[in-house]
Amino acid sequence: MLIKKTIFVFLGLIILCSTTNAQFDNLLKKAKEKVKRKVEREIDKGMNKGIDEADKAVKEGASGKKESGEQKGNNSSSNNKEITNNNTNSTGEVENKQELTVWSKYNFVPGDKIIFEDNLISEENGEFPSRWDLTAGNAENAMLGNDNIINFNRDGTIIKPLMEKESYLPEVFTLEFDAYFDKESPLRTQRYEVRFFEGRGYNRTIKNSRKRKYSIGIYWNKVQMNVFGDEIKKSYQEKKAWHGGWKHVAIAFNKRSLKLFVNQNRLLNIPKLGYMPQKFSIGADFDKRYINVAAIKNIRLAEGGKKLYDRIMADGKFVTRGILFDVNKADVKPESMGVINKIVKLMKKHPDLKFRIEGHTDSDGDEVFNLALSGKRAKAVMDLLIDNGIDASRFESKGYGENKPVDNNTTPEGKANNRRVEFIKI
């Protein structure tokens, strides 16, 4: 009998311990879940605070209180030469939309990978541009209003980029730059020359051939070029009175064909150039007695790549550096319309495509500011695509700031490659 009682007591203790352990495990699990929820709430609070700070930073940046290092110029030197520009003014949201409408048929698409870029940031005014070599004449860094520029001081000045290779142009490439035309341009000689050969002349004999390579002459409202000795002239009309200002020049070469745009106008479409460009230079010819400013800025050379749909099918996404924005803002620049129009056409052709649009920056400037700015820019691109007829249900947008670099942030080209918009298939 004593043995039976002992066994029952022992079994009771085991059951009690098991119940106690189970209750303890439940209490521990509940405690862990409570801590987890508290941590998650704190993280959410931190993220919301970060987003609020980021939005505040963007607003301060847009109002001039804070400047993003991504586009910051060197304006501080007391010895800097400054060129006064009375034509610069701020562009409002309405004017920006009107300008985008003007560029609605633009179909230039920049190359995928930046080979050379010079936005003249951190250059010392009055000095020769550090990333260029001089073929003829004289040029220097300067300021035109708020813009960093390469100022051509002498008629016949020609500059070429400093590159590691002697022949650096790929078989598919794009070249872009902004050229300033003086208010006297309609009445006086002012021309920019793009050469795809070495030297000063306007032409060079093609090796082992009687044919010649010719430079491209770009005027305020026309271009002029010889192909196989035949002169090609194409012009366009300004829709408003000309008071001087910037023109965006864009050149696309694809194995044998060449296209050239001045602003939204396609002026050259040459199916066979007759030779493979290997290098480039930019020059200026102008009458110094009447033309006050001959200058360029925002020079960018990029290598071409696959078509958008092929990239999406191969990689599940495509990346573009051809959607550009105003400094410290989410306003899409008009020259971005070539890429925008291409995407609209693609999505109308393939109604099953849906994208998450991601904005990315380089690491210059404040990290919080860049994060918020990239998000606003991604949304601005999404809104522009919706305005152009694509249903909103086919998009998401998100900004990552500087958190997902694809290149190093120590060179201008690396930073340019990190400043991008990605379209991720969803």
C-alpha positions in Angstrom: 0.0 0.0 0.0 2.9 2.4 0.9 4.5 1.6 -2.5 1.2 2.5 -4.3 0.9 5.8 -2.5 4.5 6.7 -3.3 3.9 5.9 -7.0 0.8 8.1 -7.0 2.7 11.0 -5.3 5.5 10.6 -7.8 3.2 10.7 -10.8 1.4 13.7 -9.4 4.7 15.6 -9.1 5.6 14.7 -12.7 2.2 16.0 -13.9 2.5 19.1 -11.8 6.0 19.8 -13.2 4.8 19.3 -16.8 1.9 21.7 -16.3 4.2 24.2 -14.7 6.7 24.0 -17.6 3.9 24.4 -20.1 2.6 27.4 -18.3 6.1 28.8 -18.1 6.6 28.2 -21.8 3.4 30.0 -22.6 4.3 32.9 -20.4 7.8 33.1 -22.0 6.3 33.0 -25.5 3.8 35.8 -24.6 6.7 37.9 -23.1 8.7 37.4 -26.3 5.8 38.4 -28.5 5.2 41.5 -26.3 8.9 42.6 -26.6 8.8 41.9 -30.4 5.7 44.1 -30.8 7.3 46.8 -28.8 10.5 46.7 -30.8 8.5 46.8 -34.1 6.5 49.8 -32.8 9.8 51.6 -32.0 11.2 50.8 -35.4 8.1 52.1 -37.1 8.3 55.3 -35.0 12.0 55.6 -36.1 11.2 55.1 -39.7 8.3 57.6 -39.6 10.5 60.1 -37.9 13.2 59.5 -40.6 10.7 60.0 -43.4 9.4 63.2 -41.7 13.0 64.5 -41.4 13.7 63.5 -45.0 10.6 65.3 -46.3 11.6 68.3 -44.3 15.1 68.1 -45.8 13.7 68.0 -49.3 11.5 71.0 -48.7 14.5 72.9 -47.2 16.6 71.9 -50.2 14.0 73.0 -52.7 13.7 76.4 -51.0 17.5 76.9 -51.0 18.0 76.3 -47.3 19.8 73.0 -47.9 21.8 72.0 -50.9 22.3 68.3 -51.9 25.9 67.5 -52.5 24.8 65.4 -55.5 24.6 68.6 -57.6 26.6 71.1 -55.6 28.8 73.5 -57.5 31.9 75.4 -56.4 30.8 78.9 -55.9 32.9 80.0 -53.0 36.2 81.2 -54.4 36.6 85.0 -54.1 38.9 85.0 -57.2 36.5 83.2 -59.4 35.5 84.7 -62.7 31.7 85.1 -62.9 29.8 85.7 -66.1 26.4 87.4 -65.6 23.5 85.8 -67.2 20.3 87.8 -67.2 18.3 85.1 -68.9 18.1 82.5 -66.1 14.9 82.3 -64.1 13.1 79.7 -62.0 10.8 77.3 -63.7 7.4 76.7 -62.0 5.5 73.5 -62.1 3.1 74.7 -64.8 6.0 75.8 -67.0 7.7 72.4 -66.5 4.6 70.6 -67.6 4.3 72.8 -70.7 7.9 72.2 -71.6 7.4 68.4 -71.2 4.5 68.7 -73.6 6.7 70.4 -76.2 9.1 67.5 -76.0 6.3 64.9 -76.2 7.6 63.4 -79.5 11.3 63.3 -78.6 12.7 59.8 -79.1 16.4 60.1 -78.2 17.4 57.4 -75.6 20.8 57.7 -73.9 23.2 54.8 -73.6 23.1 52.5 -70.6 26.6 52.9 -69.1 28.3 56.2 -68.5 31.8 56.3 -70.1 32.6 59.9 -69.5 30.7 62.6 -67.6 31.7 66.2 -66.6 29.2 68.3 -64.7 32.1 70.6 -63.7 31.4 70.2 -60.0 34.3 71.2 -57.7 36.2 72.8 -60.6 38.0 76.0 -59.8 36.8 78.9 -61.8 39.4 80.7 -64.0 41.4 77.4 -64.4 41.4 75.1 -67.4 38.9 72.2 -67.0 40.8 69.4 -65.3 39.2 66.6 -67.2 39.9 68.0 -70.7 42.8 68.6 -73.0 43.3 71.5 -75.4 43.6 71.1 -79.1 43.4 74.8 -80.0 42.4 78.2 -78.5 41.7 78.9 -74.9 39.0 77.8 -72.4 38.4 78.0 -68.7 35.9 77.1 -66.0 33.4 79.8 -65.1 29.9 80.6 -63.8 27.0 81.6 -65.9 24.2 82.5 -63.5 24.1 79.4 -61.2 25.6 77.1 -63.8 29.1 75.7 -63.9 30.4 76.0 -67.5 33.4 75.6 -69.7 33.8 79.0 -71.3 35.4 79.3 -74.7 37.5 82.4 -74.5 38.7 82.4 -78.1 37.3 81.8 -81.5 38.4 78.4 -82.9 38.8 76.8 -79.4 38.7 73.0 -79.4 38.8 70.7 -76.4 38.8 66.9 -76.0 38.2 64.7 -73.0 41.1 63.1 -71.2 40.6 59.3 -71.7 42.8 56.3 -70.9 42.5 54.8 -74.3 43.4 56.4 -77.6 40.2 55.0 -79.3 37.4 54.9 -76.7 34.1 55.2 -78.6 32.1 51.9 -78.7 30.2 50.9 -81.8 27.0 52.0 -80.1 27.1 55.3 -78.1 25.4 58.5 -77.2 26.9 61.9 -76.7 25.1 64.8 -75.0 25.9 68.3 -73.9 24.3 71.7 -73.4 25.5 74.6 -75.6 24.9 78.3 -74.9 23.9 80.5 -77.8 24.2 84.3 -77.3 21.3 86.7 -78.0 23.2 87.9 -81.0 23.3 84.3 -82.5 20.6 84.9 -85.1 22.6 87.8 -86.7 26.2 86.8 -86.0 28.3 83.7 -86.5 28.2 81.3 -83.5 28.7 77.7 -84.2 29.8 74.6 -82.1 31.7 71.9 -83.9 31.7 68.2 -82.9 34.5 66.2 -84.4 35.0 62.5 -84.4 38.6 62.8 -85.5 41.8 64.3 -84.2 42.9 67.9 -85.0 41.6 71.3 -85.9 40.3 71.1 -89.4 36.7 70.6 -90.5 37.5 67.3 -92.3 40.0 64.5 -92.5 40.7 61.9 -95.2 39.5 58.4 -94.2 42.5 56.0 -94.2 42.9 54.0 -97.4 40.0 56.0 -99.0 39.4 59.1 -101.1 36.4 59.9 -98.8 36.5 62.3 -95.9 35.3 62.6 -92.4 33.5 65.9 -91.7 32.7 67.8 -88.5 29.2 68.6 -87.4 28.3 72.3 -87.2 25.6 73.2 -84.7 24.0 76.7 -84.9 21.2 78.2 -82.7 18.5 77.0 -85.1 20.2 74.6 -87.6 22.9 72.0 -88.2 25.3 71.5 -91.1 27.3 68.5 -92.1 28.9 66.9 -95.1 28.5 63.2 -95.8 30.5 61.7 -98.7 31.0 65.3 -99.9 27.2 66.1 -100.0 26.3 69.0 -97.7 23.3 68.4 -95.4 21.6 71.4 -93.8 18.6 71.1 -91.5 16.9 74.0 -89.7 14.0 74.6 -87.4 12.0 77.6 -86.3 11.9 79.1 -82.8 8.4 79.4 -81.6 9.2 82.4 -79.4 11.4 85.4 -79.6 15.1 84.5 -79.1 16.9 86.2 -76.2 19.8 83.8 -75.9 20.0 80.6 -73.8 20.9 76.9 -73.6 20.3 74.2 -76.3 20.5 70.5 -75.5 22.5 68.6 -78.1 22.1 64.8 -78.3 23.9 62.5 -80.8 23.2 58.8 -81.1 25.5 56.5 -83.2 24.6 52.8 -83.8 27.3 50.9 -85.7 26.9 52.9 -88.9 23.9 55.3 -88.5 23.9 58.7 -86.8 21.1 60.9 -85.4 21.4 64.4 -84.0 18.9 66.3 -81.9 18.9 70.0 -80.9 16.4 70.2 -78.0 13.3 68.3 -79.1 14.1 68.6 -82.9 15.7 65.7 -84.8 17.8 67.4 -87.4 20.1 64.7 -88.7 19.2 61.1 -89.5 22.1 59.6 -91.5 21.7 55.9 -92.3 25.4 55.4 -93.2 28.1 57.7 -91.8 30.9 56.0 -93.7 33.3 55.4 -90.9 33.5 54.3 -87.3 34.0 57.2 -84.8 36.8 56.5 -82.4 37.1 59.8 -80.4 35.4 63.1 -80.1 36.1 66.8 -79.5 34.0 69.9 -79.1 34.9 73.3 -80.5 33.4 76.8 -80.8 33.6 79.3 -83.7 32.1 82.7 -83.0 32.6 86.4 -83.7 34.2 87.7 -80.5 33.2 91.3 -81.3 29.5 90.5 -80.9 29.2 87.2 -79.1 29.6 87.6 -75.3 29.3 83.9 -74.3 30.2 80.7 -76.0 30.1 77.8 -73.5 29.1 74.2 -72.8 28.1 72.2 -69.7 26.7 68.8 -68.7 28.8 66.7 -71.1 28.0 63.0 -71.0 29.2 60.1 -73.1 27.4 56.7 -72.7 27.7 53.2 -74.2 24.5 51.8 -75.8 22.9 48.4 -75.0 20.0 46.1 -75.5 16.5 47.2 -76.3 14.3 47.8 -73.3 12.0 44.7 -73.7 15.1 42.4 -74.2 16.6 43.7 -71.0 13.3 43.1 -69.1 13.0 39.5 -70.4 16.7 38.8 -69.6 17.1 40.6 -66.2 13.6 41.2 -65.0 14.3 44.9 -65.0 15.9 47.7 -66.9 18.0 50.6 -65.7 18.1 54.1 -67.1 20.3 57.1 -66.5 18.4 59.1 -69.1 15.7 60.4 -66.8 17.1 63.6 -65.4 15.8 66.1 -62.7 16.3 69.7 -61.7 18.8 70.2 -58.9 17.4 69.2 -55.5 13.9 68.7 -57.0 11.7 66.0 -58.4 10.9 68.0 -61.6 11.7 65.8 -64.6 13.8 67.6 -67.2 12.4 67.8 -70.8 15.3 65.9 -72.3 14.1 62.8 -70.3 11.1 62.5 -72.6 12.9 60.3 -75.0 13.1 57.6 -72.4 9.6 58.3 -71.0 8.1 58.0 -74.5 9.9 54.8 -75.1 8.5 53.3 -71.9 5.0 54.4 -72.7 5.2 52.8 -76.2 6.6 49.6 -74.6 3.8 49.4 -72.0 1.1 50.0 -74.5 2.5 47.3 -76.7 2.8 44.8 -73.7 -0.3 45.5 -71.4 0.8 42.7 -69.1 3.9 44.6 -68.0 3.9 46.1 -64.5 6.8 47.9 -62.8 8.1 49.1 -59.4 9.9 52.3 -60.2 12.9 52.8 -58.0 14.9 56.0 -57.5 18.6 56.0 -56.7 21.2 58.6 -56.0 24.9 58.8 -55.4 26.4 59.3 -52.0 27.0 63.0 -52.2 25.1 65.2 -49.8 22.9 64.2 -46.8 21.7 60.6 -46.7 18.3 61.4 -45.3 17.8 64.1 -47.9 18.8 61.7 -50.7 16.4 59.0 -49.5 13.4 61.3 -49.6 14.4 63.0 -52.8 14.8 59.6 -54.6 11.3 58.6 -53.5 9.8 61.8 -54.8 11.6 61.4 -58.1 10.4 57.8 -58.5 6.9 59.0 -57.9 7.3 61.9 -60.3 8.3 59.4 -63.0 5.3 57.2 -62.2 3.0 60.2 -62.3 4.4 61.3 -65.7 3.8 57.8 -67.2 0.2 57.8 -65.8 -0.3 61.3 -67.4 0.8 59.8 -70.7 -1.9 57.1 -70.7 -0.6 54.2 -68.6 -3.0 52.9 -65.9 -1.9 53.7 -62.3 -2.6 50.0 -61.3 0.5 49.0 -63.3 3.0 50.9 -61.0 4.5 51.1 -57.6 7.3 53.5 -56.7 10.0 53.6 -54.0 13.2 55.5 -53.3 16.4 54.0 -52.0 18.6 57.1 -51.9 22.3 56.1 -51.9 21.7 52.6 -50.3 22.1 50.5 -53.4 25.1 51.6 -55.4 26.0 49.8 -58.6 29.3 51.6 -59.1 31.9 53.3 -56.9 31.2 56.8 -55.7 34.8 58.1 -56.1 34.7 59.1 -59.8 32.2 61.3 -61.8 31.3 58.3 -64.0 30.7 56.1 -61.0 28.5 58.7 -59.4 26.6 59.2 -62.7 26.0 55.4 -62.9 24.6 55.4 -59.4 22.2 58.2 -60.2 19.6 56.2 -61.9 15.9 55.1 -62.2 15.2 51.3 -62.2 12.1 49.6 -63.5 11.6 46.3 -61.8 9.1 43.9 -63.3 6.4 42.9 -60.9 
